[in-house]
Amino acid sequence: MRLSIKGKLIALTVIPLLGLLYLTATKIYDEYQFKVRLDNVSVLVQVSKKLSLLIHETQKERGMSSGYTGSKGAQFVESLPKQHKLTDEILKEYQEFVQKTDLTVYPQDLQTLVLALEKDLKALPEVRSKVKSLALPLAEVVKWYTDMNGRMLRITAFAASISPENEISKTLIGYTAYLESKERAGIERAVLSGTFGADRFAPGMFARVIRLIAEQDAYLDTFLDNASEKIKTFYLDSMKDESIAAVERMREIAITNASTGGFGVDAEVWFATITKKINLLKEVDDRISSEIDAIMEGFTSNSM
């Protein structure tokens, strides 16, 4: 069947128009999907910020609990209950935010992690009670808090895995590595608080300290590979503080005298010194978080 001239003209007009409509619809759909994924990442970034604050407090609580346990209840008697209150304040903020967040739009693995973390948080009062009564050995105290913090860190890592944009993913990968390094510094604080409190290394703890130092450095390398020049400079300048050298000196005392003990280092002095370092790390953490907010805001504005 031959088309009339009119039919041919209509075909010449309609077919390109249909193609244009298809391309336009596809573009609109892709832009919509990009915005949805960007919004989901943005919410997870906010969850990560809440978790970063909570991890900072549970890291301190772990360190004090370890020092209390290692010294058989002689040290951190007054500071530990105060830390419990600080942790609880930040914990409440995290839980209130998560309760308002629709987690069903995220992968099942993330939902499972959040539920597992909630179980940890519900068990926290019981763990605190056992620490107070010296019912847990040092290694178990460190492990319990570390397992809980590990779940929090895995939740923060999800944002990078679902990001629709390379620049956001790169920054989030670096941020996740940085938080992992900071967590290792927190574990080191806990292990050596218990070690200096007992004035000797518990079985397996010396090897763990060596591993923690190596892991901190490895994660920092990943962070620096992905960080912006501004963040790199801020981090390197922050690490010029005297507390960094003081931590190194006390580390060296522990390593040199690992087989004999008798370190001559007060656990509370160690805790206060490395806490200064970790607080500096938290300042860098906050700076990275602000940079992520700025990047996210830029992409969100462009997607509207």
Phi and psi restraints in degrees (value plus and minus 20) as a CYANA .aco file:
   2 ARG   PHI    -111.8   -71.8
   2 ARG   PSI     116.3   156.3
   3 LEU   PHI     -98.2   -58.2
   3 LEU   PSI     126.2   166.2
   4 SER   PHI     -93.3   -53.3
   4 SER   PSI     147.3   187.3
   5 ILE   PHI     -78.6   -38.6
   5 ILE   PSI     -59.8   -19.8
   6 LYS   PHI     -82.9   -42.9
   6 LYS   PSI     -62.1   -22.1
   7 GLY   PHI     -83.7   -43.7
   7 GLY   PSI     -60.2   -20.2
   8 LYS   PHI     -84.1   -44.1
   8 LYS   PSI     -60.1   -20.1
   9 LEU   PHI     -84.7   -44.7
   9 LEU   PSI     -60.3   -20.3
  10 ILE   PHI     -83.5   -43.5
  10 ILE   PSI     -63.6   -23.6
  11 ALA   PHI     -82.0   -42.0
  11 ALA   PSI     -62.3   -22.3
  12 LEU   PHI     -83.7   -43.7
  12 LEU   PSI     -47.2    -7.2
  13 THR   PHI    -107.4   -67.4
  13 THR   PSI     -65.5   -25.5
  14 VAL   PHI     -91.9   -51.9
  14 VAL   PSI     -63.6   -23.6
  15 ILE   PHI     -80.0   -40.0
  15 ILE   PSI     -69.4   -29.4
  16 PRO   PHI     -81.6   -41.6
  16 PRO   PSI     -55.4   -15.4
  17 LEU   PHI     -84.5   -44.5
  17 LEU   PSI     -61.7   -21.7
  18 LEU   PHI     -83.1   -43.1
  18 LEU   PSI     -60.3   -20.3
  19 GLY   PHI     -82.7   -42.7
  19 GLY   PSI     -61.6   -21.6
  20 LEU   PHI     -84.9   -44.9
  20 LEU   PSI     -61.7   -21.7
  21 LEU   PHI     -82.7   -42.7
  21 LEU   PSI     -59.3   -19.3
  22 TYR   PHI     -83.8   -43.8
  22 TYR   PSI     -66.9   -26.9
  23 LEU   PHI     -83.3   -43.3
  23 LEU   PSI     -59.5   -19.5
  24 THR   PHI     -85.4   -45.4
  24 THR   PSI     -64.5   -24.5
  25 ALA   PHI     -83.4   -43.4
  25 ALA   PSI     -60.3   -20.3
  26 THR   PHI     -83.5   -43.5
  26 THR   PSI     -62.4   -22.4
  27 LYS   PHI     -83.7   -43.7
  27 LYS   PSI     -64.1   -24.1
  28 ILE   PHI     -82.6   -42.6
  28 ILE   PSI     -62.7   -22.7
  29 TYR   PHI     -83.8   -43.8
  29 TYR   PSI     -64.9   -24.9
  30 ASP   PHI     -82.0   -42.0
  30 ASP   PSI     -61.3   -21.3
  31 GLU   PHI     -86.0   -46.0
  31 GLU   PSI     -57.7   -17.7
  32 TYR   PHI     -84.3   -44.3
  32 TYR   PSI     -66.3   -26.3
  33 GLN   PHI     -82.0   -42.0
  33 GLN   PSI     -59.7   -19.7
  34 PHE   PHI     -80.5   -40.5
  34 PHE   PSI     -65.1   -25.1
  35 LYS   PHI     -85.8   -45.8
  35 LYS   PSI     -60.0   -20.0
  36 VAL   PHI     -81.0   -41.0
  36 VAL   PSI     -67.3   -27.3
  37 ARG   PHI     -84.9   -44.9
  37 ARG   PSI     -58.3   -18.3
  38 LEU   PHI     -84.4   -44.4
  38 LEU   PSI     -62.1   -22.1
  39 ASP   PHI     -83.2   -43.2
  39 ASP   PSI     -60.5   -20.5
  40 ASN   PHI     -84.5   -44.5
  40 ASN   PSI     -61.4   -21.4
  41 VAL   PHI     -84.1   -44.1
  41 VAL   PSI     -61.4   -21.4
  42 SER   PHI     -79.5   -39.5
  42 SER   PSI     -62.5   -22.5
  43 VAL   PHI     -84.6   -44.6
  43 VAL   PSI     -62.8   -22.8
  44 LEU   PHI     -84.4   -44.4
  44 LEU   PSI     -54.3   -14.3
  45 VAL   PHI     -82.5   -42.5
  45 VAL   PSI     -60.3   -20.3
  46 GLN   PHI     -86.3   -46.3
  46 GLN   PSI     -59.0   -19.0
  47 VAL   PHI     -81.2   -41.2
  47 VAL   PSI     -62.1   -22.1
  48 SER   PHI     -82.2   -42.2
  48 SER   PSI     -58.0   -18.0
  49 LYS   PHI     -84.8   -44.8
  49 LYS   PSI     -61.5   -21.5
  50 LYS   PHI     -83.5   -43.5
  50 LYS   PSI     -61.6   -21.6
  51 LEU   PHI     -88.4   -48.4
  51 LEU   PSI     -55.9   -15.9
  52 SER   PHI     -79.5   -39.5
  52 SER   PSI     -62.8   -22.8
  53 LEU   PHI     -84.3   -44.3
  53 LEU   PSI     -62.0   -22.0
  54 LEU   PHI     -87.3   -47.3
  54 LEU   PSI     -63.1   -23.1
  55 ILE   PHI     -79.3   -39.3
  55 ILE   PSI     -60.4   -20.4
  56 HIS   PHI     -78.2   -38.2
  56 HIS   PSI     -59.6   -19.6
  57 GLU   PHI     -96.7   -56.7
  57 GLU   PSI     -60.3   -20.3
  58 THR   PHI     -89.7   -49.7
  58 THR   PSI     -46.7    -6.7
  59 GLN   PHI     -84.3   -44.3
  59 GLN   PSI     -63.3   -23.3
  60 LYS   PHI     -85.7   -45.7
  60 LYS   PSI     -61.7   -21.7
  61 GLU   PHI     -82.7   -42.7
  61 GLU   PSI     -60.8   -20.8
  62 ARG   PHI     -81.4   -41.4
  62 ARG   PSI     -63.8   -23.8
  63 GLY   PHI     -83.8   -43.8
  63 GLY   PSI     -64.8   -24.8
  64 MET   PHI     -87.5   -47.5
  64 MET   PSI     -60.2   -20.2
  65 SER   PHI     -82.4   -42.4
  65 SER   PSI     -58.4   -18.4
  66 SER   PHI     -88.0   -48.0
  66 SER   PSI     -62.0   -22.0
  67 GLY   PHI     -84.7   -44.7
  67 GLY   PSI     -59.6   -19.6
  68 TYR   PHI     -83.0   -43.0
  68 TYR   PSI     -63.9   -23.9
  69 THR   PHI     -88.0   -48.0
  69 THR   PSI     -65.6   -25.6
  70 GLY   PHI     -83.1   -43.1
  70 GLY   PSI     -53.6   -13.6
  71 SER   PHI    -110.1   -70.1
  71 SER   PSI     -12.4    27.6
  72 LYS   PHI      36.9    76.9
  72 LYS   PSI      20.1    60.1
  73 GLY   PHI      64.6   104.6
  73 GLY   PSI     -10.8    29.2
  74 ALA   PHI    -106.0   -66.0
  74 ALA   PSI     -44.9    -4.9
  75 GLN   PHI    -141.9  -101.9
  75 GLN   PSI     139.8   179.8
  76 PHE   PHI      44.0    84.0
  76 PHE   PSI       3.7    43.7
  77 VAL   PHI     -85.5   -45.5
  77 VAL   PSI     -61.6   -21.6
  78 GLU   PHI    -109.4   -69.4
  78 GLU   PSI     -55.8   -15.8
  79 SER   PHI     -94.9   -54.9
  79 SER   PSI     -49.9    -9.9
  80 LEU   PHI     -84.3   -44.3
  80 LEU   PSI     -67.8   -27.8
  81 PRO   PHI     -80.8   -40.8
  81 PRO   PSI     -54.8   -14.8
  82 LYS   PHI     -84.8   -44.8
  82 LYS   PSI     -58.7   -18.7
  83 GLN   PHI     -86.5   -46.5
  83 GLN   PSI     -56.1   -16.1
  84 HIS   PHI     -75.6   -35.6
  84 HIS   PSI     -62.6   -22.6
  85 LYS   PHI     -85.4   -45.4
  85 LYS   PSI     -60.9   -20.9
  86 LEU   PHI     -83.3   -43.3
  86 LEU   PSI     -64.0   -24.0
  87 THR   PHI     -80.3   -40.3
  87 THR   PSI     -64.4   -24.4
  88 ASP   PHI     -83.4   -43.4
  88 ASP   PSI     -55.2   -15.2
  89 GLU   PHI     -83.4   -43.4
  89 GLU   PSI     -66.4   -26.4
  90 ILE   PHI     -91.3   -51.3
  90 ILE   PSI     -56.1   -16.1
  91 LEU   PHI     -79.2   -39.2
  91 LEU   PSI     -61.9   -21.9
  92 LYS   PHI     -81.6   -41.6
  92 LYS   PSI     -61.4   -21.4
  93 GLU   PHI     -83.1   -43.1
  93 GLU   PSI     -63.1   -23.1
  94 TYR   PHI     -82.6   -42.6
  94 TYR   PSI     -67.9   -27.9
  95 GLN   PHI     -84.2   -44.2
  95 GLN   PSI     -58.0   -18.0
  96 GLU   PHI     -84.5   -44.5
  96 GLU   PSI     -58.5   -18.5
  97 PHE   PHI     -88.9   -48.9
  97 PHE   PSI     -64.5   -24.5
  98 VAL   PHI     -85.4   -45.4
  98 VAL   PSI     -55.9   -15.9
  99 GLN   PHI     -81.8   -41.8
  99 GLN   PSI     -46.1    -6.1
 100 LYS   PHI    -113.5   -73.5
 100 LYS   PSI     -18.8    21.2
 101 THR   PHI    -121.0   -81.0
 101 THR   PSI     111.6   151.6
 102 ASP   PHI    -103.2   -63.2
 102 ASP   PSI      81.0   121.0
 103 LEU   PHI    -102.2   -62.2
 103 LEU   PSI     -30.0    10.0
 104 THR   PHI     -88.5   -48.5
 104 THR   PSI     -35.7     4.3
 105 VAL   PHI    -102.9   -62.9
 105 VAL   PSI     -24.6    15.4
 106 TYR   PHI    -124.8   -84.8
 106 TYR   PSI     144.6   184.6
 107 PRO   PHI     -76.6   -36.6
 107 PRO   PSI     130.8   170.8
 108 GLN   PHI     -78.9   -38.9
 108 GLN   PSI     -54.8   -14.8
 109 ASP   PHI     -78.4   -38.4
 109 ASP   PSI     -60.0   -20.0
 110 LEU   PHI     -87.6   -47.6
 110 LEU   PSI     -64.3   -24.3
 111 GLN   PHI     -79.8   -39.8
 111 GLN   PSI     -59.8   -19.8
 112 THR   PHI     -84.6   -44.6
 112 THR   PSI     -61.0   -21.0
 113 LEU   PHI     -83.7   -43.7
 113 LEU   PSI     -62.7   -22.7
 114 VAL   PHI     -82.9   -42.9
 114 VAL   PSI     -60.8   -20.8
 115 LEU   PHI     -86.0   -46.0
 115 LEU   PSI     -60.0   -20.0
 116 ALA   PHI     -84.8   -44.8
 116 ALA   PSI     -59.5   -19.5
 117 LEU   PHI     -84.3   -44.3
 117 LEU   PSI     -59.4   -19.4
 118 GLU   PHI     -81.8   -41.8
 118 GLU   PSI     -56.9   -16.9
 119 LYS   PHI     -83.7   -43.7
 119 LYS   PSI     -61.4   -21.4
 120 ASP   PHI     -79.2   -39.2
 120 ASP   PSI     -66.6   -26.6
 121 LEU   PHI     -85.9   -45.9
 121 LEU   PSI     -53.9   -13.9
 122 LYS   PHI     -89.7   -49.7
 122 LYS   PSI     -48.9    -8.9
 123 ALA   PHI    -103.3   -63.3
 123 ALA   PSI     -29.5    10.5
 124 LEU   PHI     -76.2   -36.2
 124 LEU   PSI     -65.6   -25.6
 125 PRO   PHI     -78.3   -38.3
 125 PRO   PSI     -59.0   -19.0
 126 GLU   PHI     -86.6   -46.6
 126 GLU   PSI     -60.8   -20.8
 127 VAL   PHI     -83.6   -43.6
 127 VAL   PSI     -62.3   -22.3
 128 ARG   PHI     -79.8   -39.8
 128 ARG   PSI     -61.6   -21.6
 129 SER   PHI     -82.7   -42.7
 129 SER   PSI     -61.6   -21.6
 130 LYS   PHI     -86.8   -46.8
 130 LYS   PSI     -57.9   -17.9
 131 VAL   PHI     -82.7   -42.7
 131 VAL   PSI     -65.6   -25.6
 132 LYS   PHI     -79.4   -39.4
 132 LYS   PSI     -58.2   -18.2
 133 SER   PHI    -109.0   -69.0
 133 SER   PSI     -13.3    26.7
 134 LEU   PHI      38.6    78.6
 134 LEU   PSI      16.4    56.4
 135 ALA   PHI    -108.5   -68.5
 135 ALA   PSI     -26.9    13.1
 136 LEU   PHI    -137.4   -97.4
 136 LEU   PSI     116.0   156.0
 137 PRO   PHI     -89.9   -49.9
 137 PRO   PSI     139.5   179.5
 138 LEU   PHI     -74.0   -34.0
 138 LEU   PSI     -66.9   -26.9
 139 ALA   PHI     -79.5   -39.5
 139 ALA   PSI     -57.0   -17.0
 140 GLU   PHI     -92.9   -52.9
 140 GLU   PSI     -55.7   -15.7
 141 VAL   PHI     -80.9   -40.9
 141 VAL   PSI     -69.8   -29.8
 142 VAL   PHI     -80.7   -40.7
 142 VAL   PSI     -63.9   -23.9
 143 LYS   PHI     -83.7   -43.7
 143 LYS   PSI     -62.5   -22.5
 144 TRP   PHI     -82.6   -42.6
 144 TRP   PSI     -70.0   -30.0
 145 TYR   PHI     -85.4   -45.4
 145 TYR   PSI     -57.2   -17.2
 146 THR   PHI     -86.8   -46.8
 146 THR   PSI     -60.1   -20.1
 147 ASP   PHI     -82.1   -42.1
 147 ASP   PSI     -62.7   -22.7
 148 MET   PHI     -84.2   -44.2
 148 MET   PSI     -66.5   -26.5
 149 ASN   PHI     -83.0   -43.0
 149 ASN   PSI     -55.0   -15.0
 150 GLY   PHI     -80.9   -40.9
 150 GLY   PSI     -59.2   -19.2
 151 ARG   PHI     -85.7   -45.7
 151 ARG   PSI     -60.4   -20.4
 152 MET   PHI     -81.6   -41.6
 152 MET   PSI     -61.9   -21.9
 153 LEU   PHI     -86.4   -46.4
 153 LEU   PSI     -56.0   -16.0
 154 ARG   PHI     -88.2   -48.2
 154 ARG   PSI     -51.5   -11.5
 155 ILE   PHI     -85.4   -45.4
 155 ILE   PSI     -63.8   -23.8
 156 THR   PHI     -83.6   -43.6
 156 THR   PSI     -49.4    -9.4
 157 ALA   PHI     -91.0   -51.0
 157 ALA   PSI     -39.6     0.4
 158 PHE   PHI     -84.6   -44.6
 158 PHE   PSI     -51.6   -11.6
 159 ALA   PHI     -77.9   -37.9
 159 ALA   PSI     -62.3   -22.3
 160 ALA   PHI     -85.4   -45.4
 160 ALA   PSI     -55.2   -15.2
 161 SER   PHI     -92.9   -52.9
 161 SER   PSI     -41.4    -1.4
 162 ILE   PHI    -130.5   -90.5
 162 ILE   PSI     -15.2    24.8
 163 SER   PHI     -87.0   -47.0
 163 SER   PSI     117.3   157.3
 164 PRO   PHI    -108.1   -68.1
 164 PRO   PSI     -17.1    22.9
 165 GLU   PHI    -155.3  -115.3
 165 GLU   PSI     114.3   154.3
 166 ASN   PHI     -81.4   -41.4
 166 ASN   PSI     -61.0   -21.0
 167 GLU   PHI     -82.7   -42.7
 167 GLU   PSI     -61.3   -21.3
 168 ILE   PHI     -85.0   -45.0
 168 ILE   PSI     -65.8   -25.8
 169 SER   PHI     -79.6   -39.6
 169 SER   PSI     -65.6   -25.6
 170 LYS   PHI     -79.9   -39.9
 170 LYS   PSI     -66.2   -26.2
 171 THR   PHI     -84.8   -44.8
 171 THR   PSI     -61.9   -21.9
 172 LEU   PHI     -88.7   -48.7
 172 LEU   PSI     -54.9   -14.9
 173 ILE   PHI     -82.9   -42.9
 173 ILE   PSI     -64.6   -24.6
 174 GLY   PHI     -83.2   -43.2
 174 GLY   PSI     -60.3   -20.3
 175 TYR   PHI     -84.8   -44.8
 175 TYR   PSI     -63.2   -23.2
 176 THR   PHI     -80.7   -40.7
 176 THR   PSI     -63.7   -23.7
 177 ALA   PHI     -82.6   -42.6
 177 ALA   PSI     -59.0   -19.0
 178 TYR   PHI     -83.4   -43.4
 178 TYR   PSI     -64.6   -24.6
 179 LEU   PHI     -83.4   -43.4
 179 LEU   PSI     -55.6   -15.6
 180 GLU   PHI     -84.8   -44.8
 180 GLU   PSI     -60.9   -20.9
 181 SER   PHI     -85.3   -45.3
 181 SER   PSI     -63.5   -23.5
 182 LYS   PHI     -82.1   -42.1
 182 LYS   PSI     -57.6   -17.6
 183 GLU   PHI     -83.0   -43.0
 183 GLU   PSI     -60.4   -20.4
 184 ARG   PHI     -84.0   -44.0
 184 ARG   PSI     -56.0   -16.0
 185 ALA   PHI     -84.1   -44.1
 185 ALA   PSI     -57.5   -17.5
 186 GLY   PHI     -86.6   -46.6
 186 GLY   PSI     -59.4   -19.4
 187 ILE   PHI     -85.9   -45.9
 187 ILE   PSI     -60.5   -20.5
 188 GLU   PHI     -79.5   -39.5
 188 GLU   PSI     -62.4   -22.4
 189 ARG   PHI     -77.5   -37.5
 189 ARG   PSI     -64.5   -24.5
 190 ALA   PHI     -86.9   -46.9
 190 ALA   PSI     -68.4   -28.4
 191 VAL   PHI     -82.3   -42.3
 191 VAL   PSI     -65.5   -25.5
 192 LEU   PHI     -97.4   -57.4
 192 LEU   PSI     -42.2    -2.2
 193 SER   PHI     -84.0   -44.0
 193 SER   PSI     -65.7   -25.7
 194 GLY   PHI     -86.6   -46.6
 194 GLY   PSI     -57.9   -17.9
 195 THR   PHI     -87.5   -47.5
 195 THR   PSI     -68.2   -28.2
 196 PHE   PHI     -87.6   -47.6
 196 PHE   PSI     -52.6   -12.6
 197 GLY   PHI     -84.5   -44.5
 197 GLY   PSI     -58.4   -18.4
 198 ALA   PHI    -106.7   -66.7
 198 ALA   PSI     -33.4     6.6
 199 ASP   PHI      44.1    84.1
 199 ASP   PSI       5.3    45.3
 200 ARG   PHI    -184.8  -144.8
 200 ARG   PSI     139.8   179.8
 201 PHE   PHI    -102.8   -62.8
 201 PHE   PSI     111.3   151.3
 202 ALA   PHI     -93.2   -53.2
 202 ALA   PSI     139.1   179.1
 203 PRO   PHI     -72.8   -32.8
 203 PRO   PSI     108.9   148.9
 204 GLY   PHI      64.3   104.3
 204 GLY   PSI     -30.8     9.2
 205 MET   PHI     -96.3   -56.3
 205 MET   PSI     -51.5   -11.5
 206 PHE   PHI     -84.8   -44.8
 206 PHE   PSI     -67.0   -27.0
 207 ALA   PHI     -80.9   -40.9
 207 ALA   PSI     -54.6   -14.6
 208 ARG   PHI     -88.1   -48.1
 208 ARG   PSI     -59.6   -19.6
 209 VAL   PHI     -81.0   -41.0
 209 VAL   PSI     -65.2   -25.2
 210 ILE   PHI     -80.0   -40.0
 210 ILE   PSI     -62.6   -22.6
 211 ARG   PHI     -86.7   -46.7
 211 ARG   PSI     -58.8   -18.8
 212 LEU   PHI     -83.4   -43.4
 212 LEU   PSI     -61.0   -21.0
 213 ILE   PHI     -83.4   -43.4
 213 ILE   PSI     -64.2   -24.2
 214 ALA   PHI     -84.1   -44.1
 214 ALA   PSI     -60.5   -20.5
 215 GLU   PHI     -87.9   -47.9
 215 GLU   PSI     -58.0   -18.0
 216 GLN   PHI     -77.0   -37.0
 216 GLN   PSI     -67.3   -27.3
 217 ASP   PHI     -84.1   -44.1
 217 ASP   PSI     -60.7   -20.7
 218 ALA   PHI     -85.0   -45.0
 218 ALA   PSI     -64.7   -24.7
 219 TYR   PHI     -87.0   -47.0
 219 TYR   PSI     -54.9   -14.9
 220 LEU   PHI     -84.7   -44.7
 220 LEU   PSI     -56.7   -16.7
 221 ASP   PHI     -80.0   -40.0
 221 ASP   PSI     -63.8   -23.8
 222 THR   PHI     -84.5   -44.5
 222 THR   PSI     -62.3   -22.3
 223 PHE   PHI     -78.7   -38.7
 223 PHE   PSI     -69.5   -29.5
 224 LEU   PHI     -86.3   -46.3
 224 LEU   PSI     -51.4   -11.4
 225 ASP   PHI     -85.9   -45.9
 225 ASP   PSI     -46.2    -6.2
 226 ASN   PHI    -128.7   -88.7
 226 ASN   PSI     -27.3    12.7
 227 ALA   PHI    -101.7   -61.7
 227 ALA   PSI     133.9   173.9
 228 SER   PHI     -92.4   -52.4
 228 SER   PSI     143.5   183.5
 229 GLU   PHI     -82.2   -42.2
 229 GLU   PSI     -56.6   -16.6
 230 LYS   PHI     -83.3   -43.3
 230 LYS   PSI     -63.6   -23.6
 231 ILE   PHI     -88.6   -48.6
 231 ILE   PSI     -62.1   -22.1
 232 LYS   PHI     -76.7   -36.7
 232 LYS   PSI     -68.0   -28.0
 233 THR   PHI     -82.2   -42.2
 233 THR   PSI     -63.7   -23.7
 234 PHE   PHI     -82.7   -42.7
 234 PHE   PSI     -62.0   -22.0
 235 TYR   PHI     -83.2   -43.2
 235 TYR   PSI     -70.9   -30.9
 236 LEU   PHI     -82.9   -42.9
 236 LEU   PSI     -58.2   -18.2
 237 ASP   PHI     -86.1   -46.1
 237 ASP   PSI     -58.6   -18.6
 238 SER   PHI     -84.0   -44.0
 238 SER   PSI     -53.2   -13.2
 239 MET   PHI    -100.0   -60.0
 239 MET   PSI     -13.0    27.0
 240 LYS   PHI    -109.6   -69.6
 240 LYS   PSI     -22.8    17.2
 241 ASP   PHI     -83.4   -43.4
 241 ASP   PSI     129.8   169.8
 242 GLU   PHI     -81.7   -41.7
 242 GLU   PSI     -48.7    -8.7
 243 SER   PHI     -82.3   -42.3
 243 SER   PSI     -48.0    -8.0
 244 ILE   PHI     -85.4   -45.4
 244 ILE   PSI     -65.4   -25.4
 245 ALA   PHI     -87.0   -47.0
 245 ALA   PSI     -56.3   -16.3
 246 ALA   PHI     -85.1   -45.1
 246 ALA   PSI     -59.7   -19.7
 247 VAL   PHI     -82.3   -42.3
 247 VAL   PSI     -63.2   -23.2
 248 GLU   PHI     -80.1   -40.1
 248 GLU   PSI     -60.4   -20.4
 249 ARG   PHI     -84.4   -44.4
 249 ARG   PSI     -63.8   -23.8
 250 MET   PHI     -90.2   -50.2
 250 MET   PSI     -55.5   -15.5
 251 ARG   PHI     -76.7   -36.7
 251 ARG   PSI     -67.4   -27.4
 252 GLU   PHI     -83.0   -43.0
 252 GLU   PSI     -58.2   -18.2
 253 ILE   PHI     -81.1   -41.1
 253 ILE   PSI     -64.9   -24.9
 254 ALA   PHI     -83.2   -43.2
 254 ALA   PSI     -64.0   -24.0
 255 ILE   PHI     -88.7   -48.7
 255 ILE   PSI     -63.5   -23.5
 256 THR   PHI     -84.7   -44.7
 256 THR   PSI     -56.2   -16.2
 257 ASN   PHI    -126.1   -86.1
 257 ASN   PSI       4.4    44.4
 258 ALA   PHI     -78.8   -38.8
 258 ALA   PSI     -58.8   -18.8
 259 SER   PHI     -99.8   -59.8
 259 SER   PSI     -41.6    -1.6
 260 THR   PHI    -127.5   -87.5
 260 THR   PSI     -47.4    -7.4
 261 GLY   PHI      54.5    94.5
 261 GLY   PSI    -180.2  -140.2
 262 GLY   PHI      46.6    86.6
 262 GLY   PSI      33.7    73.7
 263 PHE   PHI     -96.4   -56.4
 263 PHE   PSI     -49.9    -9.9
 264 GLY   PHI      51.5    91.5
 264 GLY   PSI       5.0    45.0
 265 VAL   PHI    -136.2   -96.2
 265 VAL   PSI     103.0   143.0
 266 ASP   PHI     -91.2   -51.2
 266 ASP   PSI     110.0   150.0
 267 ALA   PHI     -80.2   -40.2
 267 ALA   PSI     -57.3   -17.3
 268 GLU   PHI     -92.6   -52.6
 268 GLU   PSI     -51.0   -11.0
 269 VAL   PHI     -87.8   -47.8
 269 VAL   PSI     -65.3   -25.3
 270 TRP   PHI     -77.3   -37.3
 270 TRP   PSI     -67.0   -27.0
 271 PHE   PHI     -79.9   -39.9
 271 PHE   PSI     -66.3   -26.3
 272 ALA   PHI     -84.1   -44.1
 272 ALA   PSI     -57.8   -17.8
 273 THR   PHI     -89.7   -49.7
 273 THR   PSI     -69.7   -29.7
 274 ILE   PHI     -91.1   -51.1
 274 ILE   PSI     -44.0    -4.0
 275 THR   PHI     -86.2   -46.2
 275 THR   PSI     -55.0   -15.0
 276 LYS   PHI     -80.0   -40.0
 276 LYS   PSI     -63.3   -23.3
 277 LYS   PHI     -82.7   -42.7
 277 LYS   PSI     -66.8   -26.8
 278 ILE   PHI     -87.5   -47.5
 278 ILE   PSI     -51.8   -11.8
 279 ASN   PHI     -85.3   -45.3
 279 ASN   PSI     -55.3   -15.3
 280 LEU   PHI     -85.4   -45.4
 280 LEU   PSI     -60.5   -20.5
 281 LEU   PHI     -81.5   -41.5
 281 LEU   PSI     -56.1   -16.1
 282 LYS   PHI     -86.6   -46.6
 282 LYS   PSI     -55.4   -15.4
 283 GLU   PHI     -83.6   -43.6
 283 GLU   PSI     -59.6   -19.6
 284 VAL   PHI     -85.6   -45.6
 284 VAL   PSI     -62.6   -22.6
 285 ASP   PHI     -72.6   -32.6
 285 ASP   PSI     -68.7   -28.7
 286 ASP   PHI     -83.2   -43.2
 286 ASP   PSI     -57.8   -17.8
 287 ARG   PHI     -86.0   -46.0
 287 ARG   PSI     -62.2   -22.2
 288 ILE   PHI     -82.7   -42.7
 288 ILE   PSI     -63.5   -23.5
 289 SER   PHI     -79.4   -39.4
 289 SER   PSI     -61.0   -21.0
 290 SER   PHI     -85.5   -45.5
 290 SER   PSI     -58.3   -18.3
 291 GLU   PHI     -84.8   -44.8
 291 GLU   PSI     -61.2   -21.2
 292 ILE   PHI     -81.8   -41.8
 292 ILE   PSI     -62.3   -22.3
 293 ASP   PHI     -78.2   -38.2
 293 ASP   PSI     -63.2   -23.2
 294 ALA   PHI     -85.0   -45.0
 294 ALA   PSI     -61.9   -21.9
 295 ILE   PHI     -83.8   -43.8
 295 ILE   PSI     -65.5   -25.5
 296 MET   PHI     -82.1   -42.1
 296 MET   PSI     -61.8   -21.8
 297 GLU   PHI     -82.7   -42.7
 297 GLU   PSI     -59.0   -19.0
 298 GLY   PHI     -82.3   -42.3
 298 GLY   PSI     -66.2   -26.2
 299 PHE   PHI     -89.4   -49.4
 299 PHE   PSI     -56.2   -16.2
 300 THR   PHI     -84.5   -44.5
 300 THR   PSI     -62.1   -22.1
 301 SER   PHI     -83.2   -43.2
 301 SER   PSI     -60.6   -20.6
 302 ASN   PHI     -91.5   -51.5
 302 ASN   PSI     -43.4    -3.4
 303 SER   PHI    -106.3   -66.3
 303 SER   PSI     -26.5    13.5
